[in-house]
Amino acid sequence: MPAAGRPAPLVCMLSAAHPPADLRVVGKEGAALAEAGWRVMHLCPGATAPMASGAAAPMAAGAAAAEAQAAPERHAGVAIRRYRRGSGWRGRLLGIPALARQARATGAAVLHASEPDAWLAALLAARKSGARVVLDVHEHYPSRLDGRLPAPLRPLGRAALRLACRAMARRADAVVVAKDGLDADFATAPETIPVRNYAAAASIAPRRHADGPLTLVHLGALGRARGAMTMLDALALCPAGTRLRLIGRFTDGSEADFRARAAALGLTERLEWRGWMPHDAALAEAATADIGLVLFQPGVENHRLALPHKLFDCMLAGLPVIAPAFATEVAAIIQDAGNGLLVDSADPEGIAAAVAALESPARRAGMAARGRAAALGRYGWAGEAERLVGLYRRLAPLP
């Protein structure tokens, strides 16, 4: 802890899109630094009206949700400071200079930026403030334009984004990557370390598996690319008592189509809608289901490299998981821990067959126990937090 009379260095977690109480940025990274003794602030887009101190309501991805919902004054030991910005990608790009000015005005010793436009804003701010800059890499950014470009132009788009990543990494003090496979595009950084999205300890009683109709659960953002329509097609092939619980919100505009398809398949009464919930409440709700679903659809590089919170949430909640075999990070963990089944996530029949294979409560309980032990051990957040704190001891030593 800092010595009396001398304040600890301020770390500004700088976000262009992440919600105020984001699980990784605030609930894991910011909380770890605050617990170790740094002063930590999250400068992020959001509404100006505060919620009660300590609230932890998560927010949907994207600017509209970030601006529409109120944020806590503090969360997990991190002060929350909100700002307004224009909507959409245009608003984000045009807002970079203003974000740089706000970041510089915080007086932070370290600017820890979480998206490419926030990276650029942090680097611009540091040129005048002298702050250290950490780039937090959550996704495979060189492939982000693939869905918006014709196939012949995709290699050019990837090359351009890769050059931008390397240029910004060269000017930063360090890069942290949220999952393996992301560091190659940041080889020019002075230092690159993994700080993976592993499971943060949570006081949740795990599921006690028993006989009876099964409830499947999906946590987090929903959409076509995350398997929403495939879930319905698979549910239609499961026994009539099987239910699907949705804890999250559609983020791609496909909810109306999802509801229409559910009605056409006669599944409306078998769906349980929970919407967005605080993380602890979502975990508790998941722990009353039977099987967790992680159904990213193929064809997206970020899905192949995905390391989603929902995987570890299901492990902590004591649920076996059905997940894509093509997702290398997810598949490696499930194969190592023995806590689920790997499927072709675009094949409803294969998913339904996996559900049937998990009908036995004894089999579910065995997988669940192995997954929870792995989430609390090898795949726990503590080791990742220790690595992050070690980096900060070098960048901004505590007094």
N, C-alpha and C positions, 0 to 999 in steps of 0.2 A: 504494500500500500504506500501511497505517496507520503513524504515527510510532512510534518505539521508546518503550515505557513507557506508552503510551495505547492501550487496546484498541479495536478497531474496533467500531462498533455491532453489536448482535445482531439478526438478522432471524429471526423465527419463522415458518416456513411452516406454517400451521395447517390441519389436515385433519380432517374428520369421517368420511370414507370412503375417501380415496385411500390406496393401499398405501404402505409405507415407502419403496420405491425407485421411485416413480411416475415415468414417463418425462418428463412435462411439469413437474410440481411440483419434483422433485428433479433428474432428469437434465438438464433444460434450464434452468429458471428458477433453482433453487437453485444449480446448478453455475455458472451465469453470474455470480451475485452473489458466490459464494465465490471465484471466480477473480479478480474485480475487487477483492477485499479485505475484504468484509464477513464477519463470523462468521455462519454460517447453521445453523439447526436445523430439522428437520422433526418437529413434534409430531403424531403420527398414531395411529390405532388399529392394534393389532398384538399378536402374541404376545410374551411377556416373555423367552423364551429367545433369546439373540442367535445369529446366524450368524457365520461368520468375517468379520473386517473386510474391507470392499471387495466383499462378495458383492452380486450384483445381481439376484437372482431376482425377477421380477415376480409379482404376486399377482392372483388373480381379483377382479373387482369385487364389492363388497358386504361387509357386516360379517363374515359367517361366514368368508370366505376370509382377510380381514385379520387375524382373531383366530386362525385355525388355522395360519398359516404364520409361521415365524420371520423376523426382519428383520435386516439388517446393522446393525452399530454405526455405520458411516459409509458414505456412498455419494456419489461424485462431489464430495467435499469438504464434504459436508453431514452434520452429526451427526444421528443418528436417535434420537428419544426416543418410546417407545411408551406407550400407555395402553389400558386396557380400558374397554369401554362395553357397554351393553345391545344386544341384537340388534334388527334391523329398524328401521323408521321410528320406532316408539314409543321404542326405546332411544336413538335419536339425539336425538329431541326432548327427552326427559327428561334427557339428559346434557348439554344446553347449559350450564346453570349450572356444572356441574363442569368442563366444558371451558374455560369462561371463567376459572375460578379457576386452572386449570393454565396457561393462556396468560399470565395476569397474573404468575404465579409465575416464569415464565422470565426476567422482567426485560428482555424484548426491546424494542428501540427502535421496531421496526416489526412488526406482525402482518399477515402476508400470508395471507388466508383463501381457501379454494378451493371451498367449497360454501355454500349459503344458511344452514344451521345453524352452520357455522363462521364465516360473516360476522357473524351475530348474537352468537356467543360472543366474537369479536374486538372488536366494538363495546362489549359489556358490560365486557370486560376493560380496554379503553382508557379507559373513564370513570374508573377508579381509578388506572390506571398511567400515563396520559398518553401511551401509545404511539401512534404513527401507525398507521393502518389502510388496507390495500390490499385491495380486493375483486377476486378473480380469477374472471372469468366464463367458464365453459367451455361452457355450453349455453344454449339458449333456454328459460329457466325458466318464463315465463308459460304455456307449452304443456305443461308436464310432467304436469298433471292431466288432460289431454284423454282419455287412455285409461281413466281411472277414473271419469269423470263422464258422465252421459247428455248427449247432444248439446245439448239446450236449456240445460243448466247450464254448458257449457264457456265461453261468453263471460264469464259471471260469475266463474268460476274464474280465467280469464286476467286479468281486470281486478283481482281481489284480489291475485294474485301480482305483477302489474305495479306496483301501489301499494306492495307490500312491497319490491320491488326499488328503487323510487325513494326510499322512505323511508330504506333502509339506505345507498344511494348518497349521499344528502344528508349523512349523518353520517360518511361515510368521508373519507379524505384523497385517495384516488385509486381509479380502477377500471381494470383491464386486461382486455381482451377477447381470447379465444383465436381468434376468427374474425370476419370482417366480418358485419354484420347483427345484432349483439348489443347495440350501444351505445345504441339508441333507448330502451330501458327504464331506462337509467342516466344520462339527460341531466341529472339534478340533481347529479351528482358534481362536485366542484371541478375534477377533471381526469380525462379518460378517454383511454387510449391503447391501440392494438392491440399485442398481443404474440402473434402467431399461432403455431400449431403447425407451423411450417415444419421442414424437415429439418435435424437435427443432423448434423454431419460424422461419418462413420464410416469406419474403415479396412476396407472390405469390397471384395473383388475382384468386379466385376460379372459377371453371367452371360455366357458365350460361347455364343451361339445356334448350333444346328446342326440338321441333319435328324434325324427320329426321332419317336416318339410324344411327345405333349405332356403336361406335368405342370402342372396349375393349382394355385395356392396361395392360401389365405386366411389372413391373419394377424390375431390378436387375438380378442376375445370373439365367441362364436358364439351364434346363436339364430334363431328364426323371423324376427324383425324385421330381422335382418342377412343374410337370404337363404339360410339353411342349407338349407331344403327346396327352394328354387328351384335351388340349386347341384346338388342330386342330380338333379332333373328335367332340367336342362341337360346334366349329365354323361351321363345315359342316352341323350341324342341325339347325343353325340359319338362318334367312332370308338372301337372297342373298346380300343385301346391307351391312350387318354387316361386320366390318373389325376388324383385330387384330393388335395392335401396340406393338412392342417389343423394350423396352428400356433396353439394357443390352447385355450380351454375354453368349454364351454357355460355360459351364465350365466342362462338363463331356464327351466331344467328340462326342455328339450325333447330332450336327448341320446338318451333311450330311443326316442322317436318317430323321431328321425333315423336311428338304427341299424336300427330296424324297417323304415323306408321304404327304406333302402339295401339291406337283405336282400331286400325284396319286388321291387326293381328289378334285383336281381342285380349290385349294385355293390360289395358288401362287399370284395371282393378288389382293387378299384380305388381304395380309400381308404387314405391314409397318415396315421396319427395321430401327432402329435408332442407334443401337450399344450403347456403353458406352458413357455417357454424364456427364459433371459436374453436381453436385447435383442440383443447382439452375436451370440449363437449363433442367434437367430431370423433375423437378417439373413443370416448365412452359409448357413443352411438354405434361405431363400427364394431365394438366388442360385444354387441348383442346380435351380430350377424354370424354367418357361418363360413363364407368364402370371400376373399378379396379379389377384385378384378383389376388388372393392369393391362389394358388392351390397345396400346398404341398401334396404329396401322402402319404397314410397311411402306417404303418408298420415300421416307423422310430421314435425312441423316441424323437430325437431332433425336429422332425416335430410336435409331439404332444405338446411339450413345446415351440414351436417357438413364438418369439415376433419380427417379422421382421420390418425393416425400411419401407418396401414398404407399409405396412398397414397404418402407420402414414403419409407417403407421400401422399397416396391417400386421406386420411382424410383431410390433409391440402389443397390438390388440389381441394377439393370440389366434390369428386367422391363417389358414393355408392360402396360397396365392396362385391364381391362374394368370400367366404372363406370356409375352411373345418370345418365341425361341430366337427370333432374329435380333432382339435387343441385347447386345453383347454384355453390357454392364449388368443389366437385370438378370439375364440368364446365368451369368457367372456366379452371382450371389445365390440364386436359388439352387443351382447345382451344388454349390459348396455347402450351403446350410441344409439342403434337403427339405425345404419348407413349402414346396409347391410343385405345380406341373407347368411345363412349357408347351405351348401350342402355336399353331399358325393363327395369329390373331385376326386374320381376315376370313377365317373359316368358321361359320357358326356351328356346323356339325362337330368340328373338332373341339370347340369350346364346350358345347353341350355334353360331349363325351367325357371331357375332363370333369365337369360338374358331377356326372354320374359316377365317375371313378372316385370321387370324394364323398360319396353318400355315407360311407361308414364313419360313425363318430370317432371310433378308435383311430382310424387312419388320419382323420382331420386333426385330432388331438395330438398325435405324434408329430405330424408336420408342424403344427402350431407351436409346440413346445420347443422344437429345434429352431424355428424361426425367431421366437422371442429370445431364446438364449443367445443366438447370433446377434440380434439387434442390441442386446445389452452388453455384448462382449466385443467380438471382432469388428462388428459393424456399428459400434456405438460412437457417439459424437465426441466423447471425452478426448480421444486421441487426436481427432481433427482440431479440436479447440486448443489443445496443447501446442500443436504445430503452428496455429495462427498466432497464439500468444508469443511463441518464440520468435516469430517474424517481427512482431511489434516491439519486442524488447530490443531488437537490433535497430529498428527504424526510429522509434520514439521512446527511449528509455524512461521508465518511471523515476521520479526523484527519490 
